[in-house]
Amino acid sequence: MHADMVGLTLWRVILSSADGWVQVSIEDDGRGFNPEEISKKQGFGVRSMQGRAETIGGFFEVNSAPAKGPG
């Protein structure tokens, strides 16, 4: 388990498709973070997911804020 997931009590993964596109949505009640601060950290999790999506012609978006989980 990732250290930032400690205390997580609710999470949901939604997989849907339409018009040849696949959408994966992940929601949780975590503590949230500032997406603009990602580039200042050493970790590569979110940046890696974004790169993988772009490699296959997809899009990657994070909706989060400190003290507000991504869901």
PQR file with spaces between the fields and no chain letter, atoms N, CA, C, O and H, PARSE charges and radii, in Angstrom:
ATOM       1  N    MET     1       0.840   -1.176    0.000 -0.4000 1.5000
ATOM       2  CA   MET     1       0.000    0.000    0.000 -0.0000 2.0000
ATOM       3  C    MET     1       0.886    1.240    0.000  0.5500 1.7000
ATOM       4  O    MET     1       1.857    1.320    0.753 -0.5500 1.4000
ATOM       5  N    HIS     2       0.549    2.192   -0.838 -0.4000 1.5000
ATOM       6  CA   HIS     2       1.269    3.451   -0.911 -0.0000 2.0000
ATOM       7  C    HIS     2       0.998    4.262    0.356  0.5500 1.7000
ATOM       8  O    HIS     2      -0.128    4.263    0.853 -0.5500 1.4000
ATOM       9  H    HIS     2      -0.240    2.128   -1.449  0.4000 1.0000
ATOM      10  N    ALA     3       1.998    4.942    0.878 -0.4000 1.5000
ATOM      11  CA   ALA     3       1.861    5.685    2.139 -0.0000 2.0000
ATOM      12  C    ALA     3       0.752    6.724    2.080  0.5500 1.7000
ATOM      13  O    ALA     3       0.091    6.970    3.089 -0.5500 1.4000
ATOM      14  H    ALA     3       2.913    4.941    0.474  0.4000 1.0000
ATOM      15  N    ASP     4       0.530    7.346    0.910 -0.4000 1.5000
ATOM      16  CA   ASP     4      -0.508    8.358    0.798 -0.0000 2.0000
ATOM      17  C    ASP     4      -1.916    7.777    0.834  0.5500 1.7000
ATOM      18  O    ASP     4      -2.888    8.527    0.917 -0.5500 1.4000
ATOM      19  H    ASP     4       1.067    7.146    0.091  0.4000 1.0000
ATOM      20  N    MET     5      -2.040    6.458    0.773 -0.4000 1.5000
ATOM      21  CA   MET     5      -3.353    5.813    0.804 -0.0000 2.0000
ATOM      22  C    MET     5      -3.802    5.471    2.211  0.5500 1.7000
ATOM      23  O    MET     5      -4.934    5.024    2.396 -0.5500 1.4000
ATOM      24  H    MET     5      -1.250    5.849    0.705  0.4000 1.0000
ATOM      25  N    VAL     6      -2.958    5.664    3.204 -0.4000 1.5000
ATOM      26  CA   VAL     6      -3.323    5.347    4.580 -0.0000 2.0000
ATOM      27  C    VAL     6      -4.547    6.171    4.966  0.5500 1.7000
ATOM      28  O    VAL     6      -4.580    7.381    4.744 -0.5500 1.4000
ATOM      29  H    VAL     6      -2.038    6.027    3.054  0.4000 1.0000
ATOM      30  N    GLY     7      -5.537    5.526    5.533 -0.4000 1.5000
ATOM      31  CA   GLY     7      -6.749    6.212    5.963 -0.0000 2.0000
ATOM      32  C    GLY     7      -7.830    6.266    4.893  0.5500 1.7000
ATOM      33  O    GLY     7      -8.924    6.763    5.159 -0.5500 1.4000
ATOM      34  H    GLY     7      -5.510    4.542    5.712  0.4000 1.0000
ATOM      35  N    LEU     8      -7.558    5.778    3.713 -0.4000 1.5000
ATOM      36  CA   LEU     8      -8.543    5.753    2.641 -0.0000 2.0000
ATOM      37  C    LEU     8      -9.671    4.811    3.028  0.5500 1.7000
ATOM      38  O    LEU     8      -9.414    3.664    3.394 -0.5500 1.4000
ATOM      39  H    LEU     8      -6.669    5.375    3.497  0.4000 1.0000
ATOM      40  N    THR     9     -10.921    5.275    2.955 -0.4000 1.5000
ATOM      41  CA   THR     9     -12.038    4.418    3.325 -0.0000 2.0000
ATOM      42  C    THR     9     -12.974    4.144    2.157  0.5500 1.7000
ATOM      43  O    THR     9     -13.777    3.213    2.225 -0.5500 1.4000
ATOM      44  H    THR     9     -11.129    6.207    2.658  0.4000 1.0000
ATOM      45  N    LEU    10     -12.894    4.924    1.096 -0.4000 1.5000
ATOM      46  CA   LEU    10     -13.793    4.774   -0.036 -0.0000 2.0000
ATOM      47  C    LEU    10     -13.018    4.963   -1.328  0.5500 1.7000
ATOM      48  O    LEU    10     -12.276    5.934   -1.477 -0.5500 1.4000
ATOM      49  H    LEU    10     -12.243    5.681    1.041  0.4000 1.0000
ATOM      50  N    TRP    11     -13.190    4.033   -2.267 -0.4000 1.5000
ATOM      51  CA   TRP    11     -12.608    4.197   -3.582 -0.0000 2.0000
ATOM      52  C    TRP    11     -13.509    3.534   -4.601  0.5500 1.7000
ATOM      53  O    TRP    11     -14.241    2.597   -4.282 -0.5500 1.4000
ATOM      54  H    TRP    11     -13.793    3.244   -2.146  0.4000 1.0000
ATOM      55  N    ARG    12     -13.454    4.030   -5.843 -0.4000 1.5000
ATOM      56  CA   ARG    12     -14.314    3.508   -6.898 -0.0000 2.0000
ATOM      57  C    ARG    12     -13.572    3.610   -8.225  0.5500 1.7000
ATOM      58  O    ARG    12     -12.934    4.623   -8.515 -0.5500 1.4000
ATOM      59  H    ARG    12     -12.860    4.792   -6.102  0.4000 1.0000
ATOM      60  N    VAL    13     -13.662    2.551   -9.027 -0.4000 1.5000
ATOM      61  CA   VAL    13     -13.095    2.531  -10.369 -0.0000 2.0000
ATOM      62  C    VAL    13     -14.247    2.328  -11.344  0.5500 1.7000
ATOM      63  O    VAL    13     -15.020    1.379  -11.215 -0.5500 1.4000
ATOM      64  H    VAL    13     -14.180    1.729   -8.791  0.4000 1.0000
ATOM      65  N    ILE    14     -14.357    3.225  -12.320 -0.4000 1.5000
ATOM      66  CA   ILE    14     -15.436    3.159  -13.303 -0.0000 2.0000
ATOM      67  C    ILE    14     -14.803    3.009  -14.683  0.5500 1.7000
ATOM      68  O    ILE    14     -13.961    3.817  -15.075 -0.5500 1.4000
ATOM      69  H    ILE    14     -13.729    3.996  -12.425  0.4000 1.0000
ATOM      70  N    LEU    15     -15.205    1.989  -15.409 -0.4000 1.5000
ATOM      71  CA   LEU    15     -14.705    1.731  -16.756 -0.0000 2.0000
ATOM      72  C    LEU    15     -15.885    1.846  -17.712  0.5500 1.7000
ATOM      73  O    LEU    15     -16.896    1.165  -17.542 -0.5500 1.4000
ATOM      74  H    LEU    15     -15.889    1.333  -15.091  0.4000 1.0000
ATOM      75  N    SER    16     -15.756    2.715  -18.723 -0.4000 1.5000
ATOM      76  CA   SER    16     -16.840    2.873  -19.693 -0.0000 2.0000
ATOM      77  C    SER    16     -16.242    3.054  -21.085  0.5500 1.7000
ATOM      78  O    SER    16     -15.059    3.362  -21.230 -0.5500 1.4000
ATOM      79  H    SER    16     -14.935    3.269  -18.861  0.4000 1.0000
ATOM      80  N    SER    17     -17.070    2.859  -22.098 -0.4000 1.5000
ATOM      81  CA   SER    17     -16.591    3.047  -23.471 -0.0000 2.0000
ATOM      82  C    SER    17     -17.711    3.625  -24.321  0.5500 1.7000
ATOM      83  O    SER    17     -18.893    3.380  -24.080 -0.5500 1.4000
ATOM      84  H    SER    17     -18.031    2.608  -21.980  0.4000 1.0000
ATOM      85  N    ALA    18     -17.301    4.408  -25.334 -0.4000 1.5000
ATOM      86  CA   ALA    18     -18.243    4.989  -26.289 -0.0000 2.0000
ATOM      87  C    ALA    18     -17.457    5.501  -27.487  0.5500 1.7000
ATOM      88  O    ALA    18     -16.376    6.069  -27.331 -0.5500 1.4000
ATOM      89  H    ALA    18     -16.340    4.607  -25.529  0.4000 1.0000
ATOM      90  N    ASP    19     -17.995    5.301  -28.667 -0.4000 1.5000
ATOM      91  CA   ASP    19     -17.401    5.810  -29.904 -0.0000 2.0000
ATOM      92  C    ASP    19     -15.927    5.438  -30.057  0.5500 1.7000
ATOM      93  O    ASP    19     -15.135    6.244  -30.544 -0.5500 1.4000
ATOM      94  H    ASP    19     -18.873    4.840  -28.794  0.4000 1.0000
ATOM      95  N    GLY    20     -15.554    4.227  -29.646 -0.4000 1.5000
ATOM      96  CA   GLY    20     -14.185    3.768  -29.811 -0.0000 2.0000
ATOM      97  C    GLY    20     -13.209    4.243  -28.748  0.5500 1.7000
ATOM      98  O    GLY    20     -12.016    3.950  -28.835 -0.5500 1.4000
ATOM      99  H    GLY    20     -16.198    3.572  -29.251  0.4000 1.0000
ATOM     100  N    TRP    21     -13.689    4.968  -27.749 -0.4000 1.5000
ATOM     101  CA   TRP    21     -12.846    5.447  -26.651 -0.0000 2.0000
ATOM     102  C    TRP    21     -13.161    4.674  -25.385  0.5500 1.7000
ATOM     103  O    TRP    21     -14.295    4.240  -25.178 -0.5500 1.4000
ATOM     104  H    TRP    21     -14.658    5.206  -27.678  0.4000 1.0000
ATOM     105  N    VAL    22     -12.171    4.505  -24.549 -0.4000 1.5000
ATOM     106  CA   VAL    22     -12.352    3.890  -23.241 -0.0000 2.0000
ATOM     107  C    VAL    22     -12.031    4.937  -22.189  0.5500 1.7000
ATOM     108  O    VAL    22     -11.028    5.642  -22.300 -0.5500 1.4000
ATOM     109  H    VAL    22     -11.250    4.857  -24.716  0.4000 1.0000
ATOM     110  N    GLN    23     -12.870    5.046  -21.174 -0.4000 1.5000
ATOM     111  CA   GLN    23     -12.636    5.989  -20.086 -0.0000 2.0000
ATOM     112  C    GLN    23     -12.525    5.226  -18.780  0.5500 1.7000
ATOM     113  O    GLN    23     -13.371    4.392  -18.459 -0.5500 1.4000
ATOM     114  H    GLN    23     -13.685    4.474  -21.084  0.4000 1.0000
ATOM     115  N    VAL    24     -11.477    5.520  -18.034 -0.4000 1.5000
ATOM     116  CA   VAL    24     -11.282    4.942  -16.715 -0.0000 2.0000
ATOM     117  C    VAL    24     -11.304    6.098  -15.719  0.5500 1.7000
ATOM     118  O    VAL    24     -10.490    7.016  -15.814 -0.5500 1.4000
ATOM     119  H    VAL    24     -10.789    6.198  -18.295  0.4000 1.0000
ATOM     120  N    SER    25     -12.220    6.053  -14.779 -0.4000 1.5000
ATOM     121  CA   SER    25     -12.305    7.069  -13.730 -0.0000 2.0000
ATOM     122  C    SER    25     -12.017    6.407  -12.397  0.5500 1.7000
ATOM     123  O    SER    25     -12.556    5.343  -12.094 -0.5500 1.4000
ATOM     124  H    SER    25     -12.881    5.307  -14.703  0.4000 1.0000
ATOM     125  N    ILE    26     -11.167    7.039  -11.605 -0.4000 1.5000
ATOM     126  CA   ILE    26     -10.828    6.533  -10.280 -0.0000 2.0000
ATOM     127  C    ILE    26     -11.151    7.623   -9.272  0.5500 1.7000
ATOM     128  O    ILE    26     -10.647    8.741   -9.378 -0.5500 1.4000
ATOM     129  H    ILE    26     -10.730    7.904  -11.851  0.4000 1.0000
ATOM     130  N    GLU    27     -11.982    7.304   -8.306 -0.4000 1.5000
ATOM     131  CA   GLU    27     -12.396    8.262   -7.289 -0.0000 2.0000
ATOM     132  C    GLU    27     -12.089    7.704   -5.908  0.5500 1.7000
ATOM     133  O    GLU    27     -12.173    6.495   -5.690 -0.5500 1.4000
ATOM     134  H    GLU    27     -12.392    6.396   -8.220  0.4000 1.0000
ATOM     135  N    ASP    28     -11.734    8.580   -4.975 -0.4000 1.5000
ATOM     136  CA   ASP    28     -11.500    8.132   -3.605 -0.0000 2.0000
ATOM     137  C    ASP    28     -11.745    9.266   -2.633  0.5500 1.7000
ATOM     138  O    ASP    28     -11.983   10.407   -3.030 -0.5500 1.4000
ATOM     139  H    ASP    28     -11.665    9.562   -5.152  0.4000 1.0000
ATOM     140  N    ASP    29     -11.684    8.939   -1.360 -0.4000 1.5000
ATOM     141  CA   ASP    29     -11.886    9.957   -0.324 -0.0000 2.0000
ATOM     142  C    ASP    29     -10.558   10.285    0.355  0.5500 1.7000
ATOM     143  O    ASP    29     -10.519   10.594    1.546 -0.5500 1.4000
ATOM     144  H    ASP    29     -11.491    8.012   -1.037  0.4000 1.0000
ATOM     145  N    GLY    30      -9.486   10.216   -0.408 -0.4000 1.5000
ATOM     146  CA   GLY    30      -8.157   10.515    0.124 -0.0000 2.0000
ATOM     147  C    GLY    30      -7.985   11.986    0.456  0.5500 1.7000
ATOM     148  O    GLY    30      -8.903   12.791    0.298 -0.5500 1.4000
ATOM     149  H    GLY    30      -9.518    9.965   -1.376  0.4000 1.0000
ATOM     150  N    ARG    31      -6.804   12.314    0.914 -0.4000 1.5000
ATOM     151  CA   ARG    31      -6.545   13.677    1.381 -0.0000 2.0000
ATOM     152  C    ARG    31      -6.360   14.690    0.264  0.5500 1.7000
ATOM     153  O    ARG    31      -6.356   15.892    0.532 -0.5500 1.4000
ATOM     154  H    ARG    31      -6.058   11.660    1.042  0.4000 1.0000
ATOM     155  N    GLY    32      -6.206   14.252   -0.971 -0.4000 1.5000
ATOM     156  CA   GLY    32      -6.059   15.157   -2.098 -0.0000 2.0000
ATOM     157  C    GLY    32      -4.664   15.760   -2.189  0.5500 1.7000
ATOM     158  O    GLY    32      -3.853   15.619   -1.273 -0.5500 1.4000
ATOM     159  H    GLY    32      -6.209   13.276   -1.189  0.4000 1.0000
ATOM     160  N    PHE    33      -4.398   16.422   -3.288 -0.4000 1.5000
ATOM     161  CA   PHE    33      -3.105   17.062   -3.509 -0.0000 2.0000
ATOM     162  C    PHE    33      -3.262   18.126   -4.584  0.5500 1.7000
ATOM     163  O    PHE    33      -4.287   18.183   -5.263 -0.5500 1.4000
ATOM     164  H    PHE    33      -5.057   16.536   -4.032  0.4000 1.0000
ATOM     165  N    ASN    34      -2.260   18.958   -4.735 -0.4000 1.5000
ATOM     166  CA   ASN    34      -2.255   19.989   -5.763 -0.0000 2.0000
ATOM     167  C    ASN    34      -1.586   19.412   -7.005  0.5500 1.7000
ATOM     168  O    ASN    34      -0.378   19.174   -6.982 -0.5500 1.4000
ATOM     169  H    ASN    34      -1.427   18.912   -4.184  0.4000 1.0000
ATOM     170  N    PRO    35      -2.333   19.177   -8.101 -0.5600 1.5000
ATOM     171  CA   PRO    35      -1.747   18.586   -9.300  0.2800 2.0000
ATOM     172  C    PRO    35      -0.587   19.397   -9.878  0.5500 1.7000
ATOM     173  O    PRO    35       0.291   18.828  -10.526 -0.5500 1.4000
ATOM     174  N    GLU    36      -0.564   20.700   -9.659 -0.4000 1.5000
ATOM     175  CA   GLU    36       0.524   21.535  -10.174 -0.0000 2.0000
ATOM     176  C    GLU    36       1.838   21.275   -9.443  0.5500 1.7000
ATOM     177  O    GLU    36       2.903   21.624   -9.951 -0.5500 1.4000
ATOM     178  H    GLU    36      -1.277   21.163   -9.133  0.4000 1.0000
ATOM     179  N    GLU    37       1.777   20.667   -8.262 -0.4000 1.5000
ATOM     180  CA   GLU    37       2.971   20.377   -7.484 -0.0000 2.0000
ATOM     181  C    GLU    37       3.635   19.058   -7.882  0.5500 1.7000
ATOM     182  O    GLU    37       4.718   18.739   -7.392 -0.5500 1.4000
ATOM     183  H    GLU    37       0.912   20.383   -7.850  0.4000 1.0000
ATOM     184  N    ILE    38       2.998   18.297   -8.757 -0.4000 1.5000
ATOM     185  CA   ILE    38       3.515   16.977   -9.137 -0.0000 2.0000
ATOM     186  C    ILE    38       4.930   17.080   -9.685  0.5500 1.7000
ATOM     187  O    ILE    38       5.784   16.266   -9.335 -0.5500 1.4000
ATOM     188  H    ILE    38       2.117   18.556   -9.154  0.4000 1.0000
ATOM     189  N    SER    39       5.194   18.061  -10.537 -0.4000 1.5000
ATOM     190  CA   SER    39       6.507   18.163  -11.168 -0.0000 2.0000
ATOM     191  C    SER    39       7.604   18.497  -10.166  0.5500 1.7000
ATOM     192  O    SER    39       8.783   18.313  -10.469 -0.5500 1.4000
ATOM     193  H    SER    39       4.500   18.722  -10.822  0.4000 1.0000
ATOM     194  N    LYS    40       7.249   18.978   -8.994 -0.4000 1.5000
ATOM     195  CA   LYS    40       8.236   19.349   -7.987 -0.0000 2.0000
ATOM     196  C    LYS    40       8.623   18.181   -7.090  0.5500 1.7000
ATOM     197  O    LYS    40       9.565   18.287   -6.305 -0.5500 1.4000
ATOM     198  H    LYS    40       6.291   19.128   -8.749  0.4000 1.0000
ATOM     199  N    LYS    41       7.900   17.060   -7.201 -0.4000 1.5000
ATOM     200  CA   LYS    41       8.169   15.906   -6.357 -0.0000 2.0000
ATOM     201  C    LYS    41       9.089   14.919   -7.060  0.5500 1.7000
ATOM     202  O    LYS    41       9.281   14.987   -8.274 -0.5500 1.4000
ATOM     203  H    LYS    41       7.135   16.974   -7.839  0.4000 1.0000
ATOM     204  N    GLN    42       9.647   14.012   -6.293 -0.4000 1.5000
ATOM     205  CA   GLN    42      10.515   12.967   -6.827 -0.0000 2.0000
ATOM     206  C    GLN    42       9.723   11.825   -7.449  0.5500 1.7000
ATOM     207  O    GLN    42      10.235   11.137   -8.333 -0.5500 1.4000
ATOM     208  H    GLN    42       9.491   13.957   -5.307  0.4000 1.0000
ATOM     209  N    GLY    43       8.494   11.608   -7.013 -0.4000 1.5000
ATOM     210  CA   GLY    43       7.702   10.471   -7.474 -0.0000 2.0000
ATOM     211  C    GLY    43       7.313   10.574   -8.937  0.5500 1.7000
ATOM     212  O    GLY    43       7.261   11.664   -9.507 -0.5500 1.4000
ATOM     213  H    GLY    43       8.078   12.166   -6.295  0.4000 1.0000
ATOM     214  N    PHE    44       7.041    9.425   -9.534 -0.4000 1.5000
ATOM     215  CA   PHE    44       6.704    9.392  -10.946 -0.0000 2.0000
ATOM     216  C    PHE    44       5.341    8.784  -11.229  0.5500 1.7000
ATOM     217  O    PHE    44       4.996    8.598  -12.396 -0.5500 1.4000
ATOM     218  H    PHE    44       7.083    8.540   -9.071  0.4000 1.0000
ATOM     219  N    GLY    45       4.551    8.467  -10.207 -0.4000 1.5000
ATOM     220  CA   GLY    45       3.284    7.767  -10.414 -0.0000 2.0000
ATOM     221  C    GLY    45       2.334    8.462  -11.366  0.5500 1.7000
ATOM     222  O    GLY    45       1.951    7.881  -12.382 -0.5500 1.4000
ATOM     223  H    GLY    45       4.831    8.618   -9.259  0.4000 1.0000
ATOM     224  N    VAL    46       1.946    9.687  -11.067 -0.4000 1.5000
ATOM     225  CA   VAL    46       0.991   10.416  -11.903 -0.0000 2.0000
ATOM     226  C    VAL    46       1.618   10.756  -13.244  0.5500 1.7000
ATOM     227  O    VAL    46       0.968   10.619  -14.281 -0.5500 1.4000
ATOM     228  H    VAL    46       2.258   10.159  -10.242  0.4000 1.0000
ATOM     229  N    ARG    47       2.865   11.194  -13.243 -0.4000 1.5000
ATOM     230  CA   ARG    47       3.529   11.523  -14.512 -0.0000 2.0000
ATOM     231  C    ARG    47       3.656   10.288  -15.392  0.5500 1.7000
ATOM     232  O    ARG    47       3.529   10.385  -16.612 -0.5500 1.4000
ATOM     233  H    ARG    47       3.393   11.306  -12.401  0.4000 1.0000
ATOM     234  N    SER    48       3.903    9.140  -14.797 -0.4000 1.5000
ATOM     235  CA   SER    48       4.009    7.901  -15.561 -0.0000 2.0000
ATOM     236  C    SER    48       2.665    7.538  -16.201  0.5500 1.7000
ATOM     237  O    SER    48       2.619    7.141  -17.365 -0.5500 1.4000
ATOM     238  H    SER    48       4.007    9.061  -13.805  0.4000 1.0000
ATOM     239  N    MET    49       1.578    7.675  -15.444 -0.4000 1.5000
ATOM     240  CA   MET    49       0.253    7.376  -15.993 -0.0000 2.0000
ATOM     241  C    MET    49      -0.080    8.321  -17.148  0.5500 1.7000
ATOM     242  O    MET    49      -0.657    7.904  -18.152 -0.5500 1.4000
ATOM     243  H    MET    49       1.615    7.998  -14.499  0.4000 1.0000
ATOM     244  N    GLN    50       0.286    9.598  -16.999 -0.4000 1.5000
ATOM     245  CA   GLN    50       0.032   10.562  -18.062 -0.0000 2.0000
ATOM     246  C    GLN    50       0.821   10.188  -19.312  0.5500 1.7000
ATOM     247  O    GLN    50       0.283   10.217  -20.419 -0.5500 1.4000
ATOM     248  H    GLN    50       0.754    9.937  -16.183  0.4000 1.0000
ATOM     249  N    GLY    51       2.075    9.844  -19.142 -0.4000 1.5000
ATOM     250  CA   GLY    51       2.907    9.450  -20.276 -0.0000 2.0000
ATOM     251  C    GLY    51       2.374    8.217  -20.984  0.5500 1.7000
ATOM     252  O    GLY    51       2.387    8.152  -22.214 -0.5500 1.4000
ATOM     253  H    GLY    51       2.512    9.820  -18.243  0.4000 1.0000
ATOM     254  N    ARG    52       1.911    7.249  -20.229 -0.4000 1.5000
ATOM     255  CA   ARG    52       1.358    6.032  -20.831 -0.0000 2.0000
ATOM     256  C    ARG    52       0.103    6.333  -21.635  0.5500 1.7000
ATOM     257  O    ARG    52      -0.080    5.793  -22.726 -0.5500 1.4000
ATOM     258  H    ARG    52       1.900    7.302  -19.230  0.4000 1.0000
ATOM     259  N    ALA    53      -0.761    7.187  -21.106 -0.4000 1.5000
ATOM     260  CA   ALA    53      -1.982    7.556  -21.833 -0.0000 2.0000
ATOM     261  C    ALA    53      -1.624    8.264  -23.140  0.5500 1.7000
ATOM     262  O    ALA    53      -2.204    7.968  -24.184 -0.5500 1.4000
ATOM     263  H    ALA    53      -0.613    7.625  -20.219  0.4000 1.0000
ATOM     264  N    GLU    54      -0.687    9.182  -23.087 -0.4000 1.5000
ATOM     265  CA   GLU    54      -0.291    9.925  -24.286 -0.0000 2.0000
ATOM     266  C    GLU    54       0.374    9.014  -25.315  0.5500 1.7000
ATOM     267  O    GLU    54       0.226    9.225  -26.519 -0.5500 1.4000
ATOM     268  H    GLU    54      -0.216    9.423  -22.239  0.4000 1.0000
ATOM     269  N    THR    55       1.104    8.004  -24.849 -0.4000 1.5000
ATOM     270  CA   THR    55       1.779    7.075  -25.755 -0.0000 2.0000
ATOM     271  C    THR    55       0.788    6.346  -26.654  0.5500 1.7000
ATOM     272  O    THR    55       1.102    6.042  -27.804 -0.5500 1.4000
ATOM     273  H    THR    55       1.224    7.832  -23.871  0.4000 1.0000
ATOM     274  N    ILE    56      -0.404    6.063  -26.138 -0.4000 1.5000
ATOM     275  CA   ILE    56      -1.402    5.355  -26.941 -0.0000 2.0000
ATOM     276  C    ILE    56      -2.457    6.311  -27.512  0.5500 1.7000
ATOM     277  O    ILE    56      -3.525    5.876  -27.944 -0.5500 1.4000
ATOM     278  H    ILE    56      -0.659    6.310  -25.204  0.4000 1.0000
ATOM     279  N    GLY    57      -2.155    7.607  -27.512 -0.4000 1.5000
ATOM     280  CA   GLY    57      -3.066    8.589  -28.097 -0.0000 2.0000
ATOM     281  C    GLY    57      -4.202    8.995  -27.189  0.5500 1.7000
ATOM     282  O    GLY    57      -5.217    9.517  -27.653 -0.5500 1.4000
ATOM     283  H    GLY    57      -1.288    7.961  -27.161  0.4000 1.0000
ATOM     284  N    GLY    58      -4.042    8.761  -25.893 -0.4000 1.5000
ATOM     285  CA   GLY    58      -5.099    9.081  -24.946 -0.0000 2.0000
ATOM     286  C    GLY    58      -4.861   10.387  -24.215  0.5500 1.7000
ATOM     287  O    GLY    58      -3.930   11.134  -24.517 -0.5500 1.4000
ATOM     288  H    GLY    58      -3.219    8.337  -25.517  0.4000 1.0000
ATOM     289  N    PHE    59      -5.720   10.639  -23.252 -0.4000 1.5000
ATOM     290  CA   PHE    59      -5.648   11.836  -22.418 -0.0000 2.0000
ATOM     291  C    PHE    59      -5.626   11.409  -20.956  0.5500 1.7000
ATOM     292  O    PHE    59      -6.139   10.347  -20.603 -0.5500 1.4000
ATOM     293  H    PHE    59      -6.476   10.032  -23.006  0.4000 1.0000
ATOM     294  N    PHE    60      -5.037   12.231  -20.124 -0.4000 1.5000
ATOM     295  CA   PHE    60      -4.972   11.944  -18.698 -0.0000 2.0000
ATOM     296  C    PHE    60      -5.245   13.244  -17.967  0.5500 1.7000
ATOM     297  O    PHE    60      -4.635   14.272  -18.263 -0.5500 1.4000
ATOM     298  H    PHE    60      -4.620   13.093  -20.412  0.4000 1.0000
ATOM     299  N    GLU    61      -6.166   13.199  -17.008 -0.4000 1.5000
ATOM     300  CA   GLU    61      -6.542   14.400  -16.271 -0.0000 2.0000
ATOM     301  C    GLU    61      -6.682   14.064  -14.794  0.5500 1.7000
ATOM     302  O    GLU    61      -7.230   13.021  -14.440 -0.5500 1.4000
ATOM     303  H    GLU    61      -6.662   12.365  -16.767  0.4000 1.0000
ATOM     304  N    VAL    62      -6.187   14.946  -13.934 -0.4000 1.5000
ATOM     305  CA   VAL    62      -6.325   14.790  -12.490 -0.0000 2.0000
ATOM     306  C    VAL    62      -7.150   15.957  -11.970  0.5500 1.7000
ATOM     307  O    VAL    62      -6.837   17.119  -12.226 -0.5500 1.4000
ATOM     308  H    VAL    62      -5.742   15.794  -14.222  0.4000 1.0000
ATOM     309  N    ASN    63      -8.205   15.632  -11.240 -0.4000 1.5000
ATOM     310  CA   ASN    63      -9.030   16.645  -10.568 -0.0000 2.0000
ATOM     311  C    ASN    63      -8.870   16.428   -9.073  0.5500 1.7000
ATOM     312  O    ASN    63      -9.438   15.493   -8.509 -0.5500 1.4000
ATOM     313  H    ASN    63      -8.459   14.688  -11.032  0.4000 1.0000
ATOM     314  N    SER    64      -8.101   17.286   -8.440 -0.4000 1.5000
ATOM     315  CA   SER    64      -7.854   17.149   -7.020 -0.0000 2.0000
ATOM     316  C    SER    64      -7.434   18.506   -6.455  0.5500 1.7000
ATOM     317  O    SER    64      -7.110   19.431   -7.199 -0.5500 1.4000
ATOM     318  H    SER    64      -7.639   18.045   -8.899  0.4000 1.0000
ATOM     319  N    ALA    65      -7.448   18.600   -5.159 -0.4000 1.5000
ATOM     320  CA   ALA    65      -6.980   19.790   -4.446 -0.0000 2.0000
ATOM     321  C    ALA    65      -6.599   19.346   -3.041  0.5500 1.7000
ATOM     322  O    ALA    65      -7.139   18.359   -2.543 -0.5500 1.4000
ATOM     323  H    ALA    65      -7.712   17.849   -4.554  0.4000 1.0000
ATOM     324  N    PRO    66      -5.678   20.056   -2.390 -0.5600 1.5000
ATOM     325  CA   PRO    66      -5.316   19.693   -1.018  0.2800 2.0000
ATOM     326  C    PRO    66      -6.557   19.660   -0.131  0.5500 1.7000
ATOM     327  O    PRO    66      -7.415   20.539   -0.213 -0.5500 1.4000
ATOM     328  N    ALA    67      -6.641   18.635    0.717 -0.4000 1.5000
ATOM     329  CA   ALA    67      -7.772   18.427    1.643 -0.0000 2.0000
ATOM     330  C    ALA    67      -9.064   18.096    0.921  0.5500 1.7000
ATOM     331  O    ALA    67     -10.135   18.132    1.527 -0.5500 1.4000
ATOM     332  H    ALA    67      -5.944   17.921    0.784  0.4000 1.0000
ATOM     333  N    LYS    68      -8.985   17.773   -0.370 -0.4000 1.5000
ATOM     334  CA   LYS    68     -10.165   17.351   -1.133 -0.0000 2.0000
ATOM     335  C    LYS    68      -9.726   16.205   -2.024  0.5500 1.7000
ATOM     336  O    LYS    68      -8.938   16.403   -2.949 -0.5500 1.4000
ATOM     337  H    LYS    68      -8.115   17.744   -0.863  0.4000 1.0000
ATOM     338  N    GLY    69     -10.226   15.012   -1.755 -0.4000 1.5000
ATOM     339  CA   GLY    69      -9.833   13.856   -2.550 -0.0000 2.0000
ATOM     340  C    GLY    69     -10.204   14.006   -4.013  0.5500 1.7000
ATOM     341  O    GLY    69     -11.067   14.814   -4.355 -0.5500 1.4000
ATOM     342  H    GLY    69     -10.867   14.851   -1.004  0.4000 1.0000
ATOM     343  N    PRO    70      -9.552   13.224   -4.890 -0.5600 1.5000
ATOM     344  CA   PRO    70      -9.825   13.322   -6.318  0.2800 2.0000
ATOM     345  C    PRO    70     -11.261   13.039   -6.707  0.5500 1.7000
ATOM     346  O    PRO    70     -11.687   13.426   -7.795 -0.5500 1.4000
ATOM     347  N    GLY    71     -12.024   12.370   -5.842 -0.4000 1.5000
ATOM     348  CA   GLY    71     -13.406   12.044   -6.197 -0.0000 2.0000
ATOM     349  C    GLY    71     -14.271   13.209   -6.002  0.5500 1.7000
ATOM     350  O    GLY    71     -15.474   13.133   -6.248 -0.5500 1.4000
ATOM     351  H    GLY    71     -11.678   12.056   -4.959  0.4000 1.0000
